[in-house]
């Protein structure tokens, strides 16, 4: 998936109200009218975003897109760290000691 194309779409949709309205009404027609040729995966992403934001107003969608653009740096996300911060992997479980009793 070409992140620069999706970033361009998001930037255009957040700055061009007519483009955003067309994109929300008929994505394929709006994309073709503005010269976008998306891959199947990119189009699926656009259609999924359209589905998930269908109940929101255009202003809210613009705010979401703008916020997403500000938080992205263009590089892929880093790998999540383990809960303990250790890079060695999961800890070995402790087994209870059996058969040993301390005598006092």
WOKAQUI-V55798 format. One record per backbone hydrogen bond with DSSP energy under -1.0 kcal/mol. NH is the residue of the N-H (numbers start at 1). CO is the residue of the C=O. If there is no record, write none. Layout:
nh = (NH NH)
co = (CO CO)
This chain:
nh = (6 7 8 9 10 11 12 13 14 16 20 21 22 23 24 25 26 30 31 32 33 34 35 36 43 44 45 46 47 48 49 50 51 52 53 56 61 62 63 64 65 66 67 68 69 70 71 85)
co = (2 3 4 5 6 7 8 9 10 12 16 17 18 19 20 21 22 26 27 28 29 30 32 31 39 40 41 42 43 44 45 46 47 48 49 53 57 58 59 60 61 62 63 64 65 66 67 82)
